[in-house]
Amino acid sequence: MFGVTLSPDAAKHIRHQLHNRGKGIGIRVGAKTSGCTGMAYVLEFIDNSDSEYNVYTSYGVDVYVDRASLKYLAGTQIDLVVDGLNVSLGFTNPNMTSECGCGESFTTDT
């Protein structure tokens, strides 16, 4: 089973954000029941780890994924999305079968 990876640009952006924040050991990526189509991504800084997470290092950034979310996120790549002056992180999730019109939630067959 694959983990969650970052593109080089996404990793650089996250390293910069962690540096500006002044603390943190990486990011936590998860999926929760929410939105129009069923699941929504959760992305937050993480300061401490425990055994509930699988850890994947991508371009020097540790990505923490809880075991319950991994079945929805395995193989996902996170990339930096730049649209004019707006910068965000986007998800390429091979498990996704559909997403809502606004792109905030997704469905999988898992």
VMD Tcl script that builds the backbone (N, CA, C; Angstrom):
set m [mol new atoms 330]
animate dup $m
set s [atomselect $m all]
$s set {name element resname resid chain x y z} {
  {N N MET 1 A 0.853 -1.180 0.000}
  {CA C MET 1 A 0.000 0.000 0.000}
  {C C MET 1 A 0.897 1.241 0.000}
  {N N PHE 2 A 0.572 2.182 -0.858}
  {CA C PHE 2 A 1.337 3.416 -0.960}
  {C C PHE 2 A 0.919 4.387 0.133}
  {N N GLY 3 A 1.810 5.297 0.443}
  {CA C GLY 3 A 1.509 6.343 1.406}
  {C C GLY 3 A 1.030 7.593 0.708}
  {N N VAL 4 A 1.245 8.709 1.355}
  {CA C VAL 4 A 0.914 10.022 0.824}
  {C C VAL 4 A 2.230 10.739 0.559}
  {N N THR 5 A 2.361 11.337 -0.630}
  {CA C THR 5 A 3.594 12.011 -1.000}
  {C C THR 5 A 3.331 13.481 -1.306}
  {N N LEU 6 A 4.410 14.237 -1.307}
  {CA C LEU 6 A 4.368 15.655 -1.649}
  {C C LEU 6 A 5.155 15.879 -2.924}
  {N N SER 7 A 4.744 16.849 -3.699}
  {CA C SER 7 A 5.568 17.288 -4.824}
  {C C SER 7 A 6.707 18.130 -4.234}
  {N N PRO 8 A 7.777 18.334 -4.985}
  {CA C PRO 8 A 8.864 19.191 -4.475}
  {C C PRO 8 A 8.383 20.590 -4.083}
  {N N ASP 9 A 7.497 21.183 -4.890}
  {CA C ASP 9 A 6.994 22.529 -4.575}
  {C C ASP 9 A 6.139 22.541 -3.314}
  {N N ALA 10 A 5.308 21.520 -3.140}
  {CA C ALA 10 A 4.477 21.433 -1.935}
  {C C ALA 10 A 5.357 21.270 -0.697}
  {N N ALA 11 A 6.382 20.423 -0.792}
  {CA C ALA 11 A 7.288 20.211 0.342}
  {C C ALA 11 A 8.005 21.508 0.704}
  {N N LYS 12 A 8.470 22.243 -0.290}
  {CA C LYS 12 A 9.143 23.523 -0.037}
  {C C LYS 12 A 8.199 24.498 0.656}
  {N N HIS 13 A 6.965 24.560 0.199}
  {CA C HIS 13 A 5.964 25.444 0.799}
  {C C HIS 13 A 5.691 25.055 2.253}
  {N N ILE 14 A 5.540 23.773 2.511}
  {CA C ILE 14 A 5.251 23.306 3.875}
  {C C ILE 14 A 6.450 23.539 4.786}
  {N N ARG 15 A 7.658 23.288 4.302}
  {CA C ARG 15 A 8.856 23.575 5.112}
  {C C ARG 15 A 8.899 25.057 5.490}
  {N N HIS 16 A 8.579 25.918 4.541}
  {CA C HIS 16 A 8.559 27.363 4.794}
  {C C HIS 16 A 7.500 27.707 5.858}
  {N N GLN 17 A 6.326 27.108 5.738}
  {CA C GLN 17 A 5.259 27.368 6.712}
  {C C GLN 17 A 5.644 26.868 8.105}
  {N N LEU 18 A 6.267 25.700 8.180}
  {CA C LEU 18 A 6.724 25.178 9.475}
  {C C LEU 18 A 7.785 26.090 10.079}
  {N N HIS 19 A 8.693 26.590 9.243}
  {CA C HIS 19 A 9.730 27.512 9.719}
  {C C HIS 19 A 9.093 28.793 10.266}
  {N N ASN 20 A 8.158 29.360 9.531}
  {CA C ASN 20 A 7.479 30.589 9.980}
  {C C ASN 20 A 6.678 30.351 11.255}
  {N N ARG 21 A 6.120 29.182 11.393}
  {CA C ARG 21 A 5.342 28.828 12.587}
  {C C ARG 21 A 6.242 28.687 13.813}
  {N N GLY 22 A 7.477 28.270 13.581}
  {CA C GLY 22 A 8.439 28.157 14.667}
  {C C GLY 22 A 8.388 26.857 15.440}
  {N N LYS 23 A 7.522 25.954 15.049}
  {CA C LYS 23 A 7.445 24.646 15.692}
  {C C LYS 23 A 6.716 23.695 14.765}
  {N N GLY 24 A 6.775 22.417 15.091}
  {CA C GLY 24 A 6.089 21.400 14.310}
  {C C GLY 24 A 7.064 20.382 13.765}
  {N N ILE 25 A 6.575 19.145 13.664}
  {CA C ILE 25 A 7.411 18.056 13.167}
  {C C ILE 25 A 6.977 17.610 11.776}
  {N N GLY 26 A 5.903 18.187 11.258}
  {CA C GLY 26 A 5.409 17.832 9.936}
  {C C GLY 26 A 3.962 18.224 9.791}
  {N N ILE 27 A 3.283 17.543 8.862}
  {CA C ILE 27 A 1.857 17.787 8.658}
  {C C ILE 27 A 1.092 16.489 8.831}
  {N N ARG 28 A -0.160 16.633 9.250}
  {CA C ARG 28 A -1.067 15.493 9.341}
  {C C ARG 28 A -2.063 15.621 8.205}
  {N N VAL 29 A -2.235 14.533 7.482}
  {CA C VAL 29 A -3.203 14.477 6.402}
  {C C VAL 29 A -4.206 13.394 6.752}
  {N N GLY 30 A -5.480 13.722 6.636}
  {CA C GLY 30 A -6.504 12.745 6.950}
  {C C GLY 30 A -7.732 12.947 6.083}
  {N N ALA 31 A -8.707 12.093 6.288}
  {CA C ALA 31 A -10.000 12.196 5.620}
  {C C ALA 31 A -11.070 12.039 6.679}
  {N N LYS 32 A -12.112 12.864 6.584}
  {CA C LYS 32 A -13.209 12.763 7.542}
  {C C LYS 32 A -14.528 12.822 6.789}
  {N N THR 33 A -15.561 12.276 7.392}
  {CA C THR 33 A -16.887 12.319 6.804}
  {C C THR 33 A -17.380 13.754 6.838}
  {N N SER 34 A -17.683 14.288 5.645}
  {CA C SER 34 A -18.093 15.682 5.554}
  {C C SER 34 A -18.451 16.017 4.123}
  {N N GLY 35 A -19.071 17.154 3.939}
  {CA C GLY 35 A -19.291 17.695 2.607}
  {C C GLY 35 A -20.419 17.050 1.845}
  {N N CYS 36 A -20.538 17.467 0.606}
  {CA C CYS 36 A -21.632 17.041 -0.270}
  {C C CYS 36 A -21.530 15.578 -0.674}
  {N N THR 37 A -20.303 15.097 -0.901}
  {CA C THR 37 A -20.151 13.755 -1.465}
  {C C THR 37 A -19.620 12.715 -0.490}
  {N N GLY 38 A -19.333 13.092 0.738}
  {CA C GLY 38 A -18.989 12.073 1.713}
  {C C GLY 38 A -17.721 12.260 2.509}
  {N N MET 39 A -16.590 12.609 1.873}
  {CA C MET 39 A -15.320 12.713 2.582}
  {C C MET 39 A -14.679 14.069 2.278}
  {N N ALA 40 A -13.967 14.583 3.272}
  {CA C ALA 40 A -13.220 15.829 3.077}
  {C C ALA 40 A -11.806 15.622 3.593}
  {N N TYR 41 A -10.869 16.318 2.985}
  {CA C TYR 41 A -9.478 16.245 3.415}
  {C C TYR 41 A -9.276 17.061 4.678}
  {N N VAL 42 A -8.408 16.555 5.542}
  {CA C VAL 42 A -7.979 17.272 6.736}
  {C C VAL 42 A -6.475 17.464 6.594}
  {N N LEU 43 A -6.020 18.683 6.769}
  {CA C LEU 43 A -4.607 18.995 6.643}
  {C C LEU 43 A -4.261 19.979 7.740}
  {N N GLU 44 A -3.307 19.601 8.593}
  {CA C GLU 44 A -2.918 20.482 9.695}
  {C C GLU 44 A -1.478 20.192 10.109}
  {N N PHE 45 A -0.888 21.159 10.774}
  {CA C PHE 45 A 0.444 20.954 11.319}
  {C C PHE 45 A 0.360 19.973 12.474}
  {N N ILE 46 A 1.435 19.244 12.696}
  {CA C ILE 46 A 1.473 18.304 13.805}
  {C C ILE 46 A 2.725 18.603 14.635}
  {N N ASP 47 A 2.536 18.645 15.952}
  {CA C ASP 47 A 3.630 18.965 16.870}
  {C C ASP 47 A 4.180 17.746 17.587}
  {N N ASN 48 A 3.355 16.699 17.746}
  {CA C ASN 48 A 3.758 15.470 18.435}
  {C C ASN 48 A 3.207 14.280 17.684}
  {N N SER 49 A 3.893 13.179 17.773}
  {CA C SER 49 A 3.444 11.977 17.086}
  {C C SER 49 A 3.200 10.867 18.100}
  {N N ASP 50 A 2.379 9.913 17.698}
  {CA C ASP 50 A 2.230 8.696 18.479}
  {C C ASP 50 A 2.027 7.539 17.504}
  {N N SER 51 A 1.777 6.388 18.023}
  {CA C SER 51 A 1.750 5.184 17.197}
  {C C SER 51 A 0.528 5.081 16.295}
  {N N GLU 52 A -0.430 5.994 16.389}
  {CA C GLU 52 A -1.618 5.907 15.531}
  {C C GLU 52 A -1.352 6.373 14.098}
  {N N TYR 53 A -0.180 6.939 13.847}
  {CA C TYR 53 A 0.131 7.481 12.526}
  {C C TYR 53 A 1.137 6.633 11.761}
  {N N ASN 54 A 0.938 6.542 10.470}
  {CA C ASN 54 A 1.977 6.082 9.566}
  {C C ASN 54 A 2.698 7.339 9.114}
  {N N VAL 55 A 4.016 7.291 9.029}
  {CA C VAL 55 A 4.799 8.469 8.674}
  {C C VAL 55 A 5.498 8.216 7.342}
  {N N TYR 56 A 5.337 9.162 6.419}
  {CA C TYR 56 A 5.967 9.109 5.108}
  {C C TYR 56 A 6.777 10.381 4.940}
  {N N THR 57 A 8.037 10.248 4.619}
  {CA C THR 57 A 8.895 11.413 4.413}
  {C C THR 57 A 8.980 11.687 2.920}
  {N N SER 58 A 8.686 12.912 2.569}
  {CA C SER 58 A 8.675 13.305 1.170}
  {C C SER 58 A 9.404 14.638 1.034}
  {N N TYR 59 A 10.544 14.620 0.353}
  {CA C TYR 59 A 11.364 15.824 0.152}
  {C C TYR 59 A 11.650 16.548 1.469}
  {N N GLY 60 A 11.955 15.770 2.492}
  {CA C GLY 60 A 12.356 16.332 3.768}
  {C C GLY 60 A 11.221 16.723 4.692}
  {N N VAL 61 A 9.984 16.468 4.323}
  {CA C VAL 61 A 8.826 16.781 5.165}
  {C C VAL 61 A 8.172 15.477 5.596}
  {N N ASP 62 A 7.920 15.346 6.888}
  {CA C ASP 62 A 7.216 14.168 7.396}
  {C C ASP 62 A 5.712 14.379 7.262}
  {N N VAL 63 A 5.059 13.414 6.617}
  {CA C VAL 63 A 3.620 13.440 6.401}
  {C C VAL 63 A 3.018 12.332 7.268}
  {N N TYR 64 A 2.156 12.705 8.200}
  {CA C TYR 64 A 1.544 11.780 9.144}
  {C C TYR 64 A 0.118 11.483 8.684}
  {N N VAL 65 A -0.198 10.184 8.551}
  {CA C VAL 65 A -1.519 9.766 8.114}
  {C C VAL 65 A -2.049 8.759 9.120}
  {N N ASP 66 A -3.217 9.039 9.694}
  {CA C ASP 66 A -3.786 8.081 10.645}
  {C C ASP 66 A -4.266 6.858 9.867}
  {N N ARG 67 A -4.237 5.734 10.529}
  {CA C ARG 67 A -4.531 4.458 9.863}
  {C C ARG 67 A -5.935 4.400 9.282}
  {N N ALA 68 A -6.909 5.029 9.938}
  {CA C ALA 68 A -8.275 5.005 9.428}
  {C C ALA 68 A -8.396 5.762 8.106}
  {N N SER 69 A -7.629 6.829 7.946}
  {CA C SER 69 A -7.685 7.631 6.715}
  {C C SER 69 A -6.890 7.025 5.578}
  {N N LEU 70 A -5.916 6.191 5.891}
  {CA C LEU 70 A -5.010 5.685 4.863}
  {C C LEU 70 A -5.742 4.938 3.756}
  {N N LYS 71 A -6.807 4.222 4.094}
  {CA C LYS 71 A -7.521 3.478 3.054}
  {C C LYS 71 A -8.156 4.400 2.022}
  {N N TYR 72 A -8.438 5.652 2.386}
  {CA C TYR 72 A -8.993 6.627 1.454}
  {C C TYR 72 A -7.914 7.440 0.741}
  {N N LEU 73 A -6.711 7.480 1.320}
  {CA C LEU 73 A -5.668 8.379 0.840}
  {C C LEU 73 A -4.448 7.693 0.242}
  {N N ALA 74 A -4.362 6.382 0.323}
  {CA C ALA 74 A -3.171 5.677 -0.166}
  {C C ALA 74 A -2.889 6.046 -1.620}
  {N N GLY 75 A -1.656 6.458 -1.877}
  {CA C GLY 75 A -1.247 6.836 -3.221}
  {C C GLY 75 A -1.494 8.286 -3.577}
  {N N THR 76 A -2.043 9.066 -2.660}
  {CA C THR 76 A -2.344 10.477 -2.921}
  {C C THR 76 A -1.069 11.297 -2.988}
  {N N GLN 77 A -1.025 12.219 -3.941}
  {CA C GLN 77 A 0.061 13.184 -4.001}
  {C C GLN 77 A -0.515 14.575 -3.748}
  {N N ILE 78 A 0.193 15.327 -2.917}
  {CA C ILE 78 A -0.186 16.702 -2.613}
  {C C ILE 78 A 0.747 17.615 -3.384}
  {N N ASP 79 A 0.167 18.579 -4.087}
  {CA C ASP 79 A 0.956 19.490 -4.903}
  {C C ASP 79 A 0.593 20.925 -4.541}
  {N N LEU 80 A 1.479 21.831 -4.871}
  {CA C LEU 80 A 1.239 23.254 -4.678}
  {C C LEU 80 A 0.456 23.762 -5.874}
  {N N VAL 81 A -0.644 24.455 -5.615}
  {CA C VAL 81 A -1.482 25.008 -6.663}
  {C C VAL 81 A -1.416 26.530 -6.559}
  {N N VAL 82 A -0.953 27.165 -7.630}
  {CA C VAL 82 A -0.843 28.624 -7.665}
  {C C VAL 82 A -1.827 29.135 -8.703}
  {N N ASP 83 A -2.732 30.007 -8.268}
  {CA C ASP 83 A -3.732 30.598 -9.155}
  {C C ASP 83 A -3.702 32.108 -8.928}
  {N N GLY 84 A -2.941 32.808 -9.756}
  {CA C GLY 84 A -2.754 34.243 -9.547}
  {C C GLY 84 A -1.984 34.466 -8.258}
  {N N LEU 85 A -2.587 35.207 -7.332}
  {CA C LEU 85 A -1.960 35.465 -6.034}
  {C C LEU 85 A -2.332 34.421 -4.988}
  {N N ASN 86 A -3.220 33.499 -5.325}
  {CA C ASN 86 A -3.666 32.481 -4.386}
  {C C ASN 86 A -2.784 31.244 -4.466}
  {N N VAL 87 A -2.378 30.750 -3.299}
  {CA C VAL 87 A -1.570 29.546 -3.204}
  {C C VAL 87 A -2.300 28.574 -2.284}
  {N N SER 88 A -2.445 27.329 -2.732}
  {CA C SER 88 A -3.092 26.312 -1.907}
  {C C SER 88 A -2.445 24.969 -2.201}
  {N N LEU 89 A -2.844 23.979 -1.446}
  {CA C LEU 89 A -2.384 22.613 -1.676}
  {C C LEU 89 A -3.520 21.832 -2.315}
  {N N GLY 90 A -3.202 21.107 -3.376}
  {CA C GLY 90 A -4.193 20.296 -4.069}
  {C C GLY 90 A -3.869 18.822 -3.932}
  {N N PHE 91 A -4.878 17.990 -4.063}
  {CA C PHE 91 A -4.748 16.556 -3.860}
  {C C PHE 91 A -5.031 15.807 -5.155}
  {N N THR 92 A -4.122 14.921 -5.526}
  {CA C THR 92 A -4.366 13.978 -6.616}
  {C C THR 92 A -4.513 12.619 -5.955}
  {N N ASN 93 A -5.762 12.184 -5.839}
  {CA C ASN 93 A -6.093 10.987 -5.071}
  {C C ASN 93 A -6.579 9.893 -6.023}
  {N N PRO 94 A -5.790 8.823 -6.199}
  {CA C PRO 94 A -6.197 7.760 -7.119}
  {C C PRO 94 A -7.409 6.960 -6.636}
  {N N ASN 95 A -7.789 7.122 -5.369}
  {CA C ASN 95 A -8.935 6.399 -4.815}
  {C C ASN 95 A -10.254 7.124 -5.045}
  {N N MET 96 A -10.182 8.395 -5.428}
  {CA C MET 96 A -11.374 9.215 -5.588}
  {C C MET 96 A -12.160 8.766 -6.812}
  {N N THR 97 A -13.453 8.547 -6.625}
  {CA C THR 97 A -14.313 8.177 -7.752}
  {C C THR 97 A -15.168 9.346 -8.213}
  {N N SER 98 A -15.421 10.319 -7.331}
  {CA C SER 98 A -16.147 11.526 -7.710}
  {C C SER 98 A -15.881 12.603 -6.663}
  {N N GLU 99 A -16.189 13.834 -7.040}
  {CA C GLU 99 A -16.067 14.933 -6.095}
  {C C GLU 99 A -17.216 15.895 -6.311}
  {N N CYS 100 A -17.493 16.700 -5.307}
  {CA C CYS 100 A -18.591 17.652 -5.433}
  {C C CYS 100 A -18.166 18.794 -6.366}
  {N N GLY 101 A -19.113 19.575 -6.798}
  {CA C GLY 101 A -18.848 20.657 -7.735}
  {C C GLY 101 A -17.875 21.697 -7.234}
  {N N CYS 102 A -17.852 21.944 -5.927}
  {CA C CYS 102 A -16.944 22.958 -5.380}
  {C C CYS 102 A -15.562 22.383 -5.083}
  {N N GLY 103 A -15.409 21.062 -5.176}
  {CA C GLY 103 A -14.104 20.433 -4.960}
  {C C GLY 103 A -13.717 20.262 -3.509}
  {N N GLU 104 A -14.640 20.486 -2.596}
  {CA C GLU 104 A -14.331 20.398 -1.167}
  {C C GLU 104 A -14.448 18.982 -0.605}
  {N N SER 105 A -15.179 18.111 -1.286}
  {CA C SER 105 A -15.342 16.756 -0.755}
  {C C SER 105 A -15.274 15.752 -1.904}
  {N N PHE 106 A -15.084 14.483 -1.525}
  {CA C PHE 106 A -14.885 13.437 -2.526}
  {C C PHE 106 A -15.505 12.136 -2.047}
  {N N THR 107 A -15.627 11.188 -2.984}
  {CA C THR 107 A -16.148 9.857 -2.705}
  {C C THR 107 A -15.125 8.833 -3.207}
  {N N THR 108 A -15.018 7.727 -2.499}
  {CA C THR 108 A -14.195 6.605 -2.945}
  {C C THR 108 A -15.057 5.337 -2.913}
  {N N ASP 109 A -14.570 4.292 -3.539}
  {CA C ASP 109 A -15.248 2.994 -3.473}
  {C C ASP 109 A -14.794 2.200 -2.260}
  {N N THR 110 A -13.860 2.776 -1.488}
  {CA C THR 110 A -13.293 2.067 -0.348}
  {C C THR 110 A -14.262 2.031 0.803}
}
mol reanalyze $m
mol bondsrecalc $m
mol representation Tube
mol addrep $m
